[in-house]
């Protein structure tokens, strides 16, 4: 939990007379998972604590079932767009993170990927607070600005101009696919291509 949200949860638990557990403070086994985003470590811990609560209430959930389930979340659910690897040469990664907290995790992880150059295919919705998210993106990357094909999509030229104020430089493309194709054309096999900024941008590629 974030420091600013913890009192909200605590107050609600008190109001309804429910016990409350903070997952980050609980001792639980850490299982391997096919969810590979760094932020999923937090989610996996929360899920494991919740399952432990069910077991404490009398549910019969073998530890082996938890282990096997967490190992195959993507396989079993068809989840897409969460640190999903679309190709390996060059490496192409997409993630639907679109708010400040999520993008902070994702950009930090992206910078740990071995690369010669990073290419970012990004788009946004018109109601997004760009002042909070654009500073999270790396300046030492090449950008391919595009508009997701939804009514709320932000014009790619507007996004380009806003990004320029944060040292993020790149060209405008008429669609997500044309931006992605340009990134693939420009990248060498040692580069990394990232697609994101909006769930709708990722949806057009996956």
C-alpha positions as CSV (number, residue, x, y, z in Angstrom):
1,X,0.0,0.0,0.0
2,X,1.0,3.6,-0.5
3,X,1.4,5.7,2.6
4,X,-1.4,8.0,1.5
5,X,-3.9,5.2,1.0
6,X,-3.1,3.1,4.0
7,X,-5.3,5.2,6.4
8,X,-8.2,4.8,3.9
9,X,-8.1,1.1,4.1
10,X,-7.6,1.1,7.9
11,X,-10.6,3.3,8.4
12,X,-12.8,1.2,6.2
13,X,-11.7,-2.0,8.0
14,X,-12.5,-0.3,11.4
15,X,-15.9,0.8,10.1
16,X,-17.0,-2.7,9.1
17,X,-15.2,-4.5,11.9
18,X,-13.0,-6.4,9.6
19,X,-9.4,-7.5,10.3
20,X,-6.8,-6.0,7.9
21,X,-3.5,-7.4,6.7
22,X,-0.8,-5.5,5.0
23,X,0.6,-8.0,2.4
24,X,4.1,-6.4,2.4
25,X,4.4,-7.1,6.1
26,X,3.3,-10.8,5.9
27,X,5.8,-13.7,5.7
28,X,4.7,-15.8,2.7
29,X,6.5,-18.1,0.3
30,X,7.6,-16.5,-2.9
31,X,6.7,-18.6,-5.9
32,X,7.9,-18.3,-9.5
33,X,5.4,-16.9,-12.0
34,X,5.1,-16.3,-15.7
35,X,4.2,-12.7,-14.9
36,X,7.6,-11.1,-15.5
37,X,7.0,-7.4,-14.8
38,X,8.8,-6.1,-11.7
39,X,5.5,-4.7,-10.3
40,X,3.9,-8.1,-10.4
41,X,6.1,-9.1,-7.3
42,X,3.8,-6.9,-5.3
43,X,0.6,-8.3,-6.8
44,X,1.8,-11.9,-6.4
45,X,2.5,-11.3,-2.7
46,X,-1.0,-9.8,-2.2
47,X,-2.6,-12.8,-4.0
48,X,-0.6,-15.3,-1.9
49,X,-1.6,-13.5,1.4
50,X,-5.2,-13.6,0.3
51,X,-5.0,-17.3,-0.4
52,X,-3.4,-17.9,3.0
53,X,-6.4,-16.1,4.5
54,X,-8.8,-18.4,2.7
55,X,-6.8,-21.4,4.0
56,X,-7.1,-20.0,7.5
57,X,-10.8,-19.9,7.1
58,X,-10.9,-23.6,6.3
59,X,-10.6,-23.6,2.5
60,X,-8.6,-26.6,1.2
61,X,-6.0,-25.1,-1.1
62,X,-2.9,-27.2,-1.4
63,X,0.4,-25.2,-1.6
64,X,1.2,-27.1,-4.8
65,X,-2.0,-25.8,-6.4
66,X,-1.0,-22.2,-5.5
67,X,2.5,-22.8,-6.9
68,X,1.2,-24.3,-10.1
69,X,-1.4,-21.6,-10.5
70,X,1.0,-18.7,-10.1
71,X,3.4,-20.3,-12.5
72,X,0.9,-20.3,-15.3
73,X,-1.2,-17.1,-14.8
74,X,-0.7,-16.0,-18.4
75,X,-1.2,-19.5,-19.8
76,X,-4.4,-20.1,-17.8
77,X,-6.0,-16.7,-18.2
78,X,-4.8,-15.4,-21.6
79,X,-3.6,-12.2,-20.0
80,X,-2.0,-9.9,-22.5
81,X,-0.1,-6.6,-22.5
82,X,1.6,-6.8,-19.1
83,X,5.4,-6.8,-19.8
84,X,4.6,-9.1,-22.8
85,X,7.5,-10.0,-25.0
86,X,6.3,-9.9,-28.6
87,X,9.6,-10.6,-30.3
88,X,13.2,-11.3,-29.4
89,X,15.4,-10.0,-32.3
90,X,15.1,-7.1,-31.7
91,X,13.4,-7.5,-28.3
92,X,9.9,-6.0,-28.4
93,X,8.1,-5.4,-25.1
94,X,4.7,-4.0,-24.5
95,X,3.0,-3.0,-21.3
96,X,-0.3,-1.3,-20.6
97,X,0.9,0.8,-17.6
98,X,-0.5,4.3,-18.1
99,X,-0.5,6.0,-14.8
100,X,2.4,7.5,-12.8
101,X,2.9,4.6,-10.4
102,X,2.7,1.9,-13.1
103,X,4.9,3.8,-15.6
104,X,7.6,4.4,-12.9
105,X,7.9,0.6,-12.4
106,X,7.9,-0.1,-16.1
107,X,10.4,2.5,-17.1
108,X,12.8,1.5,-14.4
109,X,12.6,-2.1,-15.6
110,X,13.0,-1.1,-19.2
111,X,16.3,0.7,-18.5
112,X,17.7,-2.6,-17.1
113,X,17.1,-4.4,-20.4
114,X,20.4,-4.9,-22.3
115,X,20.3,-2.6,-25.3
116,X,22.2,-0.5,-27.8
117,X,19.3,1.8,-28.3
118,X,15.7,2.0,-27.0
119,X,12.8,2.8,-29.3
120,X,9.5,3.8,-27.7
121,X,6.2,3.6,-29.6
122,X,3.9,5.7,-27.4
123,X,0.4,7.2,-27.5
124,X,-1.9,8.6,-25.0
125,X,-5.5,9.6,-24.2
126,X,-6.4,13.3,-24.4
127,X,-7.3,13.5,-20.7
128,X,-4.0,12.2,-19.5
129,X,-1.9,14.5,-17.2
130,X,1.3,14.4,-19.2
131,X,3.1,16.5,-16.7
132,X,3.1,13.6,-14.3
133,X,4.1,10.8,-16.7
134,X,6.4,12.3,-19.4
135,X,9.2,13.0,-16.9
136,X,9.3,9.2,-16.2
137,X,10.4,8.4,-19.8
138,X,14.1,8.1,-20.8
139,X,15.6,11.0,-22.8
140,X,18.2,8.7,-24.3
141,X,15.7,7.0,-26.5
142,X,14.1,7.4,-29.9
143,X,10.3,8.1,-29.9
144,X,7.6,7.2,-32.3
145,X,4.5,9.2,-31.4
146,X,1.1,7.9,-32.5
147,X,-2.6,8.3,-31.7
148,X,-4.6,5.2,-30.5
149,X,-7.6,4.6,-32.7
150,X,-10.3,5.6,-30.1
151,X,-12.3,8.9,-29.8
152,X,-10.4,9.9,-26.7
153,X,-7.0,9.4,-28.3
154,X,-4.6,12.3,-28.1
155,X,-3.3,13.8,-31.4
156,X,0.2,12.5,-31.9
157,X,1.5,16.0,-32.8
158,X,0.2,17.3,-29.5
159,X,1.9,14.5,-27.7
160,X,5.1,15.1,-29.6
161,X,5.2,18.8,-28.6
162,X,4.5,18.0,-25.0
163,X,7.2,15.4,-24.9
164,X,9.7,17.7,-26.5
165,X,9.5,19.8,-23.4
166,X,11.0,16.9,-21.4
167,X,13.7,16.1,-23.9
168,X,11.9,13.2,-25.6
169,X,12.5,13.5,-29.3
170,X,10.9,11.6,-32.1
171,X,8.6,11.7,-35.1
172,X,4.9,11.6,-35.5
173,X,3.1,8.7,-37.3
174,X,-0.4,8.4,-38.6
175,X,-1.2,5.2,-36.7
176,X,0.0,2.8,-34.0
177,X,0.9,0.2,-36.6
178,X,2.9,2.7,-38.8
179,X,4.8,3.8,-35.7
180,X,5.6,0.3,-34.7
181,X,6.6,-0.6,-38.3
182,X,9.0,2.4,-38.3
183,X,10.6,1.3,-35.0
184,X,11.1,-2.2,-36.3
185,X,12.7,-0.9,-39.5
186,X,15.0,1.4,-37.5
187,X,16.1,-1.0,-34.8
188,X,19.0,-3.4,-35.0
189,X,19.0,-6.8,-33.3
190,X,20.6,-5.4,-30.1
191,X,18.0,-2.7,-29.6
192,X,14.8,-2.8,-27.6
193,X,11.5,-1.6,-28.8
194,X,8.8,-0.7,-26.2
195,X,5.2,-0.1,-26.9
196,X,3.0,1.6,-24.4
197,X,1.6,4.8,-22.9
198,X,-1.9,3.6,-23.2
199,X,-3.9,0.4,-23.0
200,X,-5.4,1.2,-26.3
201,X,-1.9,1.5,-28.0
202,X,-0.9,-1.9,-26.7
203,X,-4.3,-3.4,-27.8
204,X,-3.6,-2.4,-31.4
205,X,-0.4,-4.3,-31.5
206,X,-1.1,-7.5,-29.5
